[in-house]
Amino acid sequence: MPALNFQEQFAQAVASGEKRQTIRRARKRPIKPDDRLFFFTEQRSANCTRLGEAECREVEPIRFETDGSITLDGCRIWQNGMLAHALAVDDGFRNANEMVGWFTEHYGLPFEGVVIRW
C-alpha cells in the first residue's frame, strides 16, 4: 500500500482526479501495476490531508537529459514535441518547459525515475 505525498501545487489536481500520474525517483520497494496507491499532501505533519486512493495502472521508466530530450520507456522524445507536452499536462504542468524546469530545480539533470499512472 504505497503512499505518495504531493506538494500543495498538485494537491487539488490529484484530489479532483485531473492529475492521474506522477513522476518520481525509483523507490527501494518499487510501485507495481495493481498496487493500491494512497495520496496525501503535507504527509508527516499535523496538517496531513488524504487526497484519495487509486489502483496503479502502469509504471514506466523515464529520464530527463541535459540536451532537452526525454527518454520514456526506452523511446526518446524531445522537450519541444507534442508527446512531451502531453506528458507534462498529464503530470500537472502547463507545458514541457515548465515540467523540465521543475525537475531541473528540484533534482538537477539528468534525472532518472519512473512515471506512475493510476
N, CA, C and O atoms as a MOPAC input file, in Angstrom:
PM7 MOZYME 1SCF
protein

 N      0.82800 1    -1.18200 1     0.00000 1
 C      0.00000 1     0.00000 1     0.00000 1
 C      0.87400 1     1.24800 1     0.00000 1
 O      1.02100 1     1.90000 1     1.03400 1
 N      1.45100 1     1.58300 1    -1.13700 1
 C      2.32800 1     2.75300 1    -1.19900 1
 C      1.57800 1     4.06800 1    -0.98800 1
 O      0.47900 1     4.26800 1    -1.50700 1
 N      2.19300 1     4.94500 1    -0.22400 1
 C      1.67200 1     6.28900 1    -0.00500 1
 C      2.51500 1     7.26900 1    -0.80900 1
 O      3.74400 1     7.19100 1    -0.80600 1
 N      1.85400 1     8.18200 1    -1.49000 1
 C      2.53500 1     9.21000 1    -2.27500 1
 C      2.14700 1    10.57300 1    -1.73400 1
 O      0.96400 1    10.88700 1    -1.60200 1
 N      3.14800 1    11.37600 1    -1.42400 1
 C      2.92700 1    12.72400 1    -0.91600 1
 C      3.07100 1    13.71700 1    -2.06700 1
 O      4.00300 1    13.61900 1    -2.86600 1
 N      2.14300 1    14.67600 1    -2.14700 1
 C      2.16200 1    15.66600 1    -3.21600 1
 C      2.33700 1    17.05500 1    -2.64400 1
 O      1.78800 1    17.38400 1    -1.59200 1
 N      3.10900 1    17.86900 1    -3.34800 1
 C      3.24100 1    19.26800 1    -2.97000 1
 C      1.88800 1    19.95600 1    -3.14500 1
 O      1.03900 1    19.50700 1    -3.91600 1
 N      1.71100 1    21.03900 1    -2.42400 1
 C      0.44100 1    21.76500 1    -2.43900 1
 C      0.02300 1    22.16500 1    -3.85400 1
 O     -1.16900 1    22.16500 1    -4.16100 1
 N      0.97900 1    22.50600 1    -4.72000 1
 C      0.63400 1    22.93700 1    -6.07500 1
 C     -0.06900 1    21.84300 1    -6.87900 1
 O     -0.76800 1    22.14700 1    -7.84500 1
 N      0.10300 1    20.57500 1    -6.49600 1
 C     -0.50600 1    19.46200 1    -7.22100 1
 C     -1.70100 1    18.85400 1    -6.47900 1
 O     -2.41900 1    18.03200 1    -7.04900 1
 N     -1.92300 1    19.23600 1    -5.23900 1
 C     -2.91000 1    18.57400 1    -4.38100 1
 C     -4.32000 1    18.61100 1    -4.95600 1
 O     -4.98400 1    17.57500 1    -5.00100 1
 N     -4.79100 1    19.76300 1    -5.39200 1
 C     -6.15700 1    19.87500 1    -5.90200 1
 C     -6.35200 1    19.01800 1    -7.15000 1
 O     -7.39100 1    18.37500 1    -7.30400 1
 N     -5.37300 1    19.00600 1    -8.03200 1
 C     -5.48300 1    18.20700 1    -9.25700 1
 C     -5.51500 1    16.71100 1    -8.93900 1
 O     -6.21100 1    15.95400 1    -9.61600 1
 N     -4.77400 1    16.27700 1    -7.92100 1
 C     -4.80900 1    14.86600 1    -7.50800 1
 C     -6.17200 1    14.54900 1    -6.90500 1
 O     -6.79100 1    13.54600 1    -7.25900 1
 N     -6.64100 1    15.40200 1    -5.99500 1
 C     -7.91700 1    15.17000 1    -5.31200 1
 C     -9.09200 1    15.14000 1    -6.29000 1
 O    -10.02500 1    14.35800 1    -6.10800 1
 N     -9.05400 1    15.97800 1    -7.31800 1
 C    -10.15800 1    16.05300 1    -8.28300 1
 C    -10.09300 1    14.94900 1    -9.33700 1
 O    -11.06500 1    14.72600 1   -10.05900 1
 N     -8.95900 1    14.25800 1    -9.43200 1
 C     -8.79300 1    13.22700 1   -10.45000 1
 C     -8.24700 1    13.75700 1   -11.75700 1
 O     -8.07400 1    13.00000 1   -12.71200 1
 N     -7.97300 1    15.05400 1   -11.81100 1
 C     -7.40700 1    15.65800 1   -13.02300 1
 C     -5.97700 1    15.15300 1   -13.26600 1
 O     -5.59200 1    14.88000 1   -14.40300 1
 N     -5.21200 1    15.03400 1   -12.20300 1
 C     -3.82900 1    14.52100 1   -12.28700 1
 C     -3.88600 1    13.03400 1   -11.99900 1
 O     -4.26000 1    12.62300 1   -10.90100 1
 N     -3.51500 1    12.22300 1   -12.98600 1
 C     -3.60700 1    10.77400 1   -12.86100 1
 C     -2.25900 1    10.08800 1   -13.08400 1
 O     -2.19100 1     8.91700 1   -13.45600 1
 N     -1.20300 1    10.84100 1   -12.84900 1
 C      0.14300 1    10.26500 1   -12.91800 1
 C      1.08800 1    11.12300 1   -12.10400 1
 O      0.77900 1    12.26800 1   -11.77700 1
 N      2.23500 1    10.56400 1   -11.78100 1
 C      3.28200 1    11.30500 1   -11.10600 1
 C      4.62600 1    10.75400 1   -11.56400 1
 O      4.74400 1     9.57400 1   -11.89100 1
 N      5.62500 1    11.60800 1   -11.58400 1
 C      6.98400 1    11.20700 1   -11.93700 1
 C      7.80400 1    11.26000 1   -10.66100 1
 O      7.86700 1    12.29300 1    -9.99400 1
 N      8.42600 1    10.15000 1   -10.32900 1
 C      9.18000 1    10.02400 1    -9.08200 1
 C     10.49500 1     9.31100 1    -9.32500 1
 O     10.66500 1     8.60500 1   -10.31900 1
 N     11.42300 1     9.50700 1    -8.39800 1
 C     12.62800 1     8.68700 1    -8.39000 1
 C     12.21400 1     7.24900 1    -8.09000 1
 O     11.17900 1     7.00600 1    -7.47000 1
 N     13.02200 1     6.31700 1    -8.53000 1
 C     12.75300 1     4.90700 1    -8.22700 1
 C     12.84400 1     4.69700 1    -6.71800 1
 O     13.63400 1     5.35300 1    -6.04000 1
 N     12.03800 1     3.78900 1    -6.20500 1
 C     11.99800 1     3.50200 1    -4.77400 1
 C     12.71600 1     2.19300 1    -4.46900 1
 O     12.92700 1     1.35900 1    -5.35000 1
 N     13.08600 1     2.03100 1    -3.20300 1
 C     13.66200 1     0.75500 1    -2.76300 1
 C     12.68700 1    -0.38300 1    -3.01600 1
 O     13.06400 1    -1.45200 1    -3.49700 1
 N     11.42400 1    -0.13200 1    -2.68200 1
 C     10.34800 1    -1.08700 1    -2.95800 1
 C      9.50600 1    -0.48800 1    -4.08200 1
 O      8.61700 1     0.32400 1    -3.82600 1
 N      9.77800 1    -0.87800 1    -5.30300 1
 C      9.11100 1    -0.24200 1    -6.44300 1
 C      7.58900 1    -0.40800 1    -6.41900 1
 O      7.06200 1    -1.43200 1    -5.98400 1
 N      6.91500 1     0.61600 1    -6.89300 1
 C      5.47800 1     0.53900 1    -7.09800 1
 C      5.24300 1    -0.28400 1    -8.35700 1
 O      5.95900 1    -0.14200 1    -9.34800 1
 N      4.23100 1    -1.14600 1    -8.30500 1
 C      3.93200 1    -2.04100 1    -9.41800 1
 C      2.47400 1    -1.87900 1    -9.84500 1
 O      1.63700 1    -1.45800 1    -9.04700 1
 N      2.16600 1    -2.21200 1   -11.10200 1
 C      0.75800 1    -2.21200 1   -11.51600 1
 C     -0.06300 1    -3.07800 1   -10.55400 1
 O      0.41300 1    -4.09700 1   -10.05500 1
 N     -1.28000 1    -2.65700 1   -10.31100 1
 C     -2.24400 1    -3.28500 1    -9.40000 1
 C     -2.01700 1    -2.93000 1    -7.93300 1
 O     -2.84500 1    -3.28400 1    -7.09400 1
 N     -0.91900 1    -2.24000 1    -7.59300 1
 C     -0.74500 1    -1.75800 1    -6.21700 1
 C     -1.83100 1    -0.72500 1    -5.91500 1
 O     -2.21900 1     0.05100 1    -6.78800 1
 N     -2.31300 1    -0.72100 1    -4.68600 1
 C     -3.25900 1     0.30700 1    -4.23400 1
 C     -2.43400 1     1.49400 1    -3.76800 1
 O     -1.59600 1     1.34600 1    -2.87900 1
 N     -2.65200 1     2.67200 1    -4.34800 1
 C     -1.90200 1     3.88400 1    -4.03600 1
 C     -2.74400 1     4.80000 1    -3.15000 1
 O     -3.94700 1     4.94800 1    -3.36800 1
 N     -2.11500 1     5.40700 1    -2.16100 1
 C     -2.78000 1     6.34800 1    -1.26600 1
 C     -2.09300 1     7.69800 1    -1.40300 1
 O     -0.86900 1     7.79200 1    -1.31700 1
 N     -2.88600 1     8.74400 1    -1.61600 1
 C     -2.36700 1    10.07200 1    -1.92300 1
 C     -2.58100 1    11.02400 1    -0.74800 1
 O     -3.65300 1    11.05900 1    -0.14300 1
 N     -1.53100 1    11.80100 1    -0.43700 1
 C     -1.56200 1    12.74900 1     0.67200 1
 C     -0.87800 1    14.04600 1     0.26700 1
 O     -0.14800 1    14.10100 1    -0.72300 1
 N     -1.12800 1    15.08300 1     1.04700 1
 C     -0.32700 1    16.29400 1     0.99700 1
 C      0.05400 1    16.61300 1     2.43800 1
 O     -0.68900 1    16.30600 1     3.37000 1
 N      1.21000 1    17.22700 1     2.60800 1
 C      1.76300 1    17.56000 1     3.92200 1
 C      1.86600 1    16.33500 1     4.83600 1
 O      1.63500 1    16.41200 1     6.04200 1
 N      2.21600 1    15.22300 1     4.22900 1
 C      2.39100 1    13.98600 1     4.98700 1
 C      3.46400 1    14.17700 1     6.05800 1
 O      4.40700 1    14.94600 1     5.87300 1
 N      3.31500 1    13.48800 1     7.15400 1
 C      4.22100 1    13.55800 1     8.30800 1
 C      4.19500 1    14.93600 1     8.97200 1
 O      5.20200 1    15.40300 1     9.50400 1
 N      3.02800 1    15.57300 1     8.93000 1
 C      2.85100 1    16.84600 1     9.63300 1
 C      1.45500 1    16.86200 1    10.24600 1
 O      0.62200 1    16.01100 1     9.93000 1
 N      1.20400 1    17.82100 1    11.11300 1
 C     -0.11600 1    17.95500 1    11.73200 1
 C     -1.17900 1    18.33000 1    10.70400 1
 O     -2.36900 1    18.13300 1    10.95000 1
 N     -0.76900 1    18.86900 1     9.55800 1
 C     -1.70800 1    19.28700 1     8.50900 1
 C     -1.89400 1    18.24500 1     7.41000 1
 O     -2.40900 1    18.56100 1     6.33700 1
 N     -1.48300 1    17.01500 1     7.66600 1
 C     -1.58700 1    15.95400 1     6.66600 1
 C     -3.03400 1    15.80600 1     6.20600 1
 O     -3.95800 1    15.73000 1     7.01600 1
 N     -3.20700 1    15.76700 1     4.88300 1
 C     -4.53600 1    15.61900 1     4.29800 1
 C     -4.51100 1    14.47300 1     3.30100 1
 O     -3.63100 1    14.40300 1     2.44300 1
 N     -5.47400 1    13.58500 1     3.42000 1
 C     -5.59300 1    12.48900 1     2.45500 1
 C     -6.33000 1    13.01700 1     1.22800 1
 O     -7.40100 1    13.61200 1     1.34300 1
 N     -5.74300 1    12.79300 1     0.05300 1
 C     -6.30500 1    13.29700 1    -1.19700 1
 C     -7.12100 1    12.24900 1    -1.93600 1
 O     -7.93800 1    12.58800 1    -2.79300 1
 N     -6.90700 1    10.98900 1    -1.61500 1
 C     -7.63200 1     9.92400 1    -2.30000 1
 C     -6.80200 1     8.67100 1    -2.41600 1
 O     -5.74400 1     8.54500 1    -1.80100 1
 N     -7.29500 1     7.74600 1    -3.21300 1
 C     -6.58200 1     6.50000 1    -3.47400 1
 C     -6.98500 1     5.98700 1    -4.84900 1
 O     -8.03000 1     6.36200 1    -5.38100 1
 N     -6.15400 1     5.13300 1    -5.41300 1
 C     -6.42000 1     4.57100 1    -6.73500 1
 C     -5.53300 1     3.35200 1    -6.93300 1
 O     -4.59700 1     3.11300 1    -6.17000 1
 N     -5.84000 1     2.60100 1    -7.95300 1
 C     -5.03700 1     1.43800 1    -8.31700 1
 C     -4.02200 1     1.83800 1    -9.38000 1
 O     -4.36800 1     2.50500 1   -10.35600 1
 N     -2.78400 1     1.43700 1    -9.19500 1
 C     -1.73200 1     1.71300 1   -10.17300 1
 C     -2.01600 1     0.93200 1   -11.45800 1
 O     -2.21200 1    -0.28200 1   -11.42200 1
 N     -2.03500 1     1.63200 1   -12.58500 1
 C     -2.25700 1     1.00100 1   -13.88900 1
 C     -0.95100 1     0.62500 1   -14.58000 1
 O     -0.84700 1    -0.41000 1   -15.23800 1
 N      0.05700 1     1.51100 1   -14.40700 1
 C      1.26000 1     1.36600 1   -15.22800 1
 C      2.42700 1     2.09500 1   -14.57500 1
 O      2.25000 1     3.12700 1   -13.92800 1
 N      3.61200 1     1.54600 1   -14.75300 1
 C      4.84400 1     2.19600 1   -14.29700 1
 C      5.84500 1     2.09700 1   -15.44500 1
 O      6.12400 1     1.00400 1   -15.94000 1
 N      6.38700 1     3.24400 1   -15.86800 1
 C      7.34700 1     3.29300 1   -16.97200 1
 C      8.59700 1     4.05400 1   -16.55500 1
 O      8.50000 1     5.05500 1   -15.84400 1
 N      9.76300 1     3.59800 1   -16.98300 1
 C     10.98300 1     4.35900 1   -16.70000 1
 C     11.02300 1     5.65600 1   -17.50900 1
 O     10.54500 1     5.71600 1   -18.64200 1
 N     11.60700 1     6.69300 1   -16.89900 1
 C     11.74800 1     7.98300 1   -17.57300 1
 C     13.09500 1     8.58200 1   -17.20200 1
 O     13.61400 1     8.36000 1   -16.10800 1
 N     13.64800 1     9.34400 1   -18.13300 1
 C     14.91700 1    10.03600 1   -17.88600 1
 C     14.88000 1    11.37200 1   -18.61000 1
 O     14.60100 1    11.42800 1   -19.80800 1
 N     15.16200 1    12.45600 1   -17.87600 1
 C     15.29700 1    13.78900 1   -18.45300 1
 C     16.77900 1    14.02300 1   -18.68200 1
 O     17.58000 1    13.89200 1   -17.75700 1
 N     17.15100 1    14.36900 1   -19.90800 1
 C     18.54800 1    14.58300 1   -20.27200 1
 C     18.88600 1    16.07200 1   -20.29600 1
 O     17.99700 1    16.91900 1   -20.37300 1
 N     20.15300 1    16.37200 1   -20.22900 1
 C     20.60300 1    17.76700 1   -20.26900 1
 C     20.46600 1    18.37900 1   -21.66300 1
 O     20.49900 1    19.60300 1   -21.79400 1
 N     20.31200 1    17.55500 1   -22.71300 1
 C     20.20800 1    18.06700 1   -24.09200 1
 C     18.76900 1    18.39800 1   -24.50000 1
 O     18.51800 1    18.72800 1   -25.65900 1
 N     17.81900 1    18.31300 1   -23.55100 1
 C     16.43100 1    18.61900 1   -23.86900 1
 C     15.61800 1    17.42000 1   -24.29700 1
 O     14.44600 1    17.56900 1   -24.64300 1
 N     16.19700 1    16.24700 1   -24.28500 1
 C     15.43400 1    15.06000 1   -24.64700 1
 C     14.92100 1    14.36100 1   -23.38100 1
 O     15.44300 1    14.53800 1   -22.28000 1
 N     13.89100 1    13.57500 1   -23.59400 1
 C     13.29100 1    12.77900 1   -22.52700 1
 C     13.20900 1    11.35400 1   -23.05700 1
 O     12.70700 1    11.12400 1   -24.15700 1
 N     13.69600 1    10.41100 1   -22.28400 1
 C     13.56700 1     9.01200 1   -22.66800 1
 C     12.46400 1     8.41700 1   -21.82100 1
 O     12.58200 1     8.33700 1   -20.59900 1
 N     11.38500 1     7.99800 1   -22.47800 1
 C     10.21400 1     7.43900 1   -21.80800 1
 C     10.04300 1     6.00300 1   -22.26400 1
 O      9.75400 1     5.74200 1   -23.43200 1
 N     10.22000 1     5.07800 1   -21.34200 1
 C     10.09700 1     3.64500 1   -21.62500 1
 C     10.93200 1     3.23900 1   -22.84100 1
 O     10.48200 1     2.47100 1   -23.69100 1
 N     12.15000 1     3.76600 1   -22.90600 1
 C     13.08400 1     3.40500 1   -23.96900 1
 C     12.95300 1     4.21600 1   -25.24700 1
 O     13.77900 1     4.06600 1   -26.14700 1
 N     11.92800 1     5.08000 1   -25.35800 1
 C     11.73200 1     5.90000 1   -26.55500 1
 C     12.15400 1     7.33300 1   -26.26000 1
 O     11.77200 1     7.91400 1   -25.24400 1
 N     12.94400 1     7.88600 1   -27.16300 1
 C     13.43500 1     9.25600 1   -26.97700 1
 C     12.44800 1    10.23900 1   -27.58300 1
 O     12.07400 1    10.12400 1   -28.75000 1
 N     12.03200 1    11.20800 1   -26.77400 1
 C     11.15800 1    12.27400 1   -27.25200 1
 C     11.82800 1    13.60000 1   -26.92000 1
 O     12.71400 1    13.66000 1   -26.06800 1
 N     11.40400 1    14.65500 1   -27.59100 1
 C     12.03900 1    15.95100 1   -27.38700 1
 C     11.15100 1    16.85500 1   -26.56600 1
 O      9.92600 1    16.81900 1   -26.68200 1
 N     11.77200 1    17.65800 1   -25.74600 1
 C     11.08800 1    18.55100 1   -24.82400 1
 C     10.09400 1    19.46200 1   -25.54000 1
 O      9.06200 1    19.81100 1   -24.96700 1
 N     10.38500 1    19.85100 1   -26.77700 1
 C      9.50300 1    20.76600 1   -27.50200 1
 C      8.46400 1    20.03500 1   -28.35100 1
 O      7.75200 1    20.67500 1   -29.12600 1
 N      8.36000 1    18.71600 1   -28.22400 1
 C      7.42400 1    17.94300 1   -29.03700 1
 C      6.06800 1    17.74200 1   -28.37300 1
 O      5.88500 1    18.04600 1   -27.19400 1
 N      5.12800 1    17.22500 1   -29.14900 1
 C      3.76100 1    17.01700 1   -28.67600 1
 C      3.68200 1    15.95500 1   -27.57400 1
 O      2.89600 1    16.10300 1   -26.63800 1
 N      4.47400 1    14.89900 1   -27.66600 1
 C      4.43700 1    13.85300 1   -26.63900 1
 C      4.92100 1    14.38200 1   -25.29300 1
 O      4.35300 1    14.05500 1   -24.25100 1
 N      5.95800 1    15.19000 1   -25.31800 1
 C      6.46900 1    15.78500 1   -24.07800 1
 C      5.43000 1    16.74100 1   -23.49800 1
 O      5.24500 1    16.80000 1   -22.28200 1
 N      4.76000 1    17.48300 1   -24.36100 1
 C      3.71400 1    18.39500 1   -23.88700 1
 C      2.58900 1    17.59800 1   -23.21600 1
 O      2.13500 1    17.97000 1   -22.13400 1
 N      2.14300 1    16.52400 1   -23.83400 1
 C      1.07000 1    15.70600 1   -23.26500 1
 C      1.50000 1    15.08900 1   -21.93000 1
 O      0.71300 1    15.04100 1   -20.98400 1
 N      2.73900 1    14.62300 1   -21.85700 1
 C      3.27000 1    14.06800 1   -20.61600 1
 C      3.24600 1    15.12500 1   -19.51200 1
 O      2.85600 1    14.83400 1   -18.38100 1
 N      3.65900 1    16.33800 1   -19.83400 1
 C      3.70600 1    17.42200 1   -18.85800 1
 C      2.30700 1    17.79300 1   -18.36700 1
 O      2.09500 1    17.95200 1   -17.16500 1
 N      1.36700 1    17.93100 1   -19.27500 1
 C     -0.00600 1    18.28600 1   -18.90300 1
 C     -0.61300 1    17.18900 1   -18.02100 1
 O     -1.27200 1    17.48800 1   -17.02500 1
 N     -0.39500 1    15.93600 1   -18.38000 1
 C     -0.89800 1    14.82200 1   -17.57200 1
 C     -0.29600 1    14.82900 1   -16.16900 1
 O     -0.89700 1    14.31500 1   -15.22600 1
 N      0.89300 1    15.41600 1   -16.03900 1
 C      1.56000 1    15.44400 1   -14.74100 1
 C      1.28500 1    16.72800 1   -13.95600 1
 O      1.84400 1    16.92700 1   -12.87700 1
 N      0.43100 1    17.59500 1   -14.49100 1
 C      0.02700 1    18.78000 1   -13.74100 1
 C      0.77700 1    20.05800 1   -14.07500 1
 O      0.65900 1    21.05200 1   -13.35900 1
 N      1.54500 1    20.04000 1   -15.15600 1
 C      2.27100 1    21.23300 1   -15.59000 1
 C      1.57000 1    21.84500 1   -16.80300 1
 O      0.78700 1    21.17000 1   -17.47200 1
 N      1.84500 1    23.10800 1   -17.08800 1
 C      1.24700 1    23.76600 1   -18.25400 1
 C      1.87200 1    23.29700 1   -19.55300 1
 O      1.19700 1    23.22900 1   -20.58000 1
 N      3.17200 1    22.96800 1   -19.51600 1
 C      3.86900 1    22.54600 1   -20.73300 1
 C      5.16100 1    21.82000 1   -20.34500 1
 O      5.50800 1    21.74600 1   -19.16600 1
 N      5.85600 1    21.29400 1   -21.33000 1
 C      7.07500 1    20.51900 1   -21.08100 1
 C      8.20500 1    21.38300 1   -20.53200 1
 O      8.98800 1    20.91700 1   -19.70400 1
 N      8.30100 1    22.63100 1   -20.97800 1
 C      9.35500 1    23.51000 1   -20.45400 1
 C      9.19100 1    23.71700 1   -18.94800 1
 O     10.17200 1    23.68600 1   -18.20500 1
 N      7.95100 1    23.92700 1   -18.49900 1
 C      7.69600 1    24.08900 1   -17.07700 1
 C      8.05300 1    22.80500 1   -16.31300 1
 O      8.65700 1    22.86800 1   -15.24200 1
 N      7.68300 1    21.65100 1   -16.85900 1
 C      7.97700 1    20.37100 1   -16.22100 1
 C      9.48800 1    20.14800 1   -16.09900 1
 O      9.98500 1    19.81900 1   -15.02200 1
 N     10.20500 1    20.32600 1   -17.19000 1
 C     11.65100 1    20.11700 1   -17.16900 1
 C     12.32100 1    21.12300 1   -16.23400 1
 O     13.26400 1    20.78100 1   -15.52000 1
 N     11.83300 1    22.35200 1   -16.24200 1
 C     12.36900 1    23.35900 1   -15.32200 1
 C     12.16900 1    22.95500 1   -13.86500 1
 O     13.06300 1    23.14400 1   -13.04000 1
 N     11.00700 1    22.40200 1   -13.54700 1
 C     10.71600 1    21.96700 1   -12.18100 1
 C     11.67100 1    20.84300 1   -11.76800 1
 O     12.21900 1    20.87100 1   -10.66600 1
 N     11.86900 1    19.86200 1   -12.64000 1
 C     12.77800 1    18.75900 1   -12.31500 1
 C     14.22500 1    19.23100 1   -12.24300 1
 O     14.99900 1    18.72600 1   -11.43000 1
 N     14.59700 1    20.18600 1   -13.07700 1
 C     15.94700 1    20.74800 1   -13.01500 1
 C     16.17000 1    21.43900 1   -11.67500 1
 O     17.20500 1    21.25200 1   -11.03600 1
 N     15.19000 1    22.24100 1   -11.25400 1
 C     15.30200 1    22.97900 1    -9.99100 1
 C     15.32100 1    22.05200 1    -8.77400 1
 O     16.09700 1    22.26500 1    -7.84300 1
 N     14.47400 1    21.03200 1    -8.78200 1
 C     14.33900 1    20.17200 1    -7.60100 1
 C     15.32800 1    19.01400 1    -7.55100 1
 O     15.69600 1    18.56800 1    -6.46400 1
 N     15.76300 1    18.52200 1    -8.70200 1
 C     16.62900 1    17.34000 1    -8.71700 1
 C     17.91100 1    17.51400 1    -9.51600 1
 O     18.87800 1    16.78700 1    -9.28900 1
 N     17.93900 1    18.45400 1   -10.43900 1
 C     19.06400 1    18.57500 1   -11.35500 1
 C     18.92000 1    17.57700 1   -12.49300 1
 O     18.18100 1    16.59700 1   -12.38800 1
 N     19.63000 1    17.83700 1   -13.57200 1
 C     19.60200 1    16.93700 1   -14.72600 1
 C     20.98000 1    16.33300 1   -14.91800 1
 O     21.98000 1    16.99500 1   -14.64100 1
 N     21.05900 1    15.12600 1   -15.37400 1
 C     19.95800 1    14.26200 1   -15.77000 1
 C     19.18100 1    13.75200 1   -14.55300 1
 O     19.72900 1    13.60200 1   -13.46100 1
 N     17.89100 1    13.49200 1   -14.77500 1
 C     17.01600 1    12.92500 1   -13.75300 1
 C     16.53500 1    11.57600 1   -14.25000 1
 O     16.12300 1    11.44900 1   -15.40300 1
 N     16.58200 1    10.58500 1   -13.40600 1
 C     16.10800 1     9.25300 1   -13.76800 1
 C     15.08900 1     8.78800 1   -12.74800 1
 O     15.32400 1     8.86100 1   -11.54200 1
 N     13.95300 1     8.30900 1   -13.23700 1
 C     12.90100 1     7.85800 1   -12.34200 1
 C     11.87600 1     7.03700 1   -13.06500 1
 O     12.18000 1     6.35100 1   -14.04100 1
 N     10.63100 1     7.11100 1   -12.57100 1
 C      9.52200 1     6.36200 1   -13.16400 1
 C      8.28400 1     7.25300 1   -13.25600 1
 O      8.10000 1     8.17400 1   -12.46100 1
 N      7.45100 1     6.95800 1   -14.23800 1
 C      6.12800 1     7.56600 1   -14.35500 1
 C      5.15200 1     6.53400 1   -13.78500 1
 O      5.08300 1     5.39600 1   -14.24800 1
 N      4.40700 1     6.96000 1   -12.77400 1
 C      3.41800 1     6.08500 1   -12.13900 1
 C      2.05600 1     6.59500 1   -12.56200 1
 O      1.71300 1     7.74800 1   -12.30200 1
 N      1.27100 1     5.73800 1   -13.21500 1
 C     -0.06500 1     6.13400 1   -13.70100 1
 C     -1.14000 1     5.36100 1   -12.95400 1
 O     -0.98200 1     4.17800 1   -12.65500 1
 N     -2.22900 1     6.04800 1   -12.66200 1
 C     -3.35600 1     5.39100 1   -11.99400 1
 C     -4.66200 1     5.73000 1   -12.67500 1
 O     -5.72000 1     5.26600 1   -12.24900 1

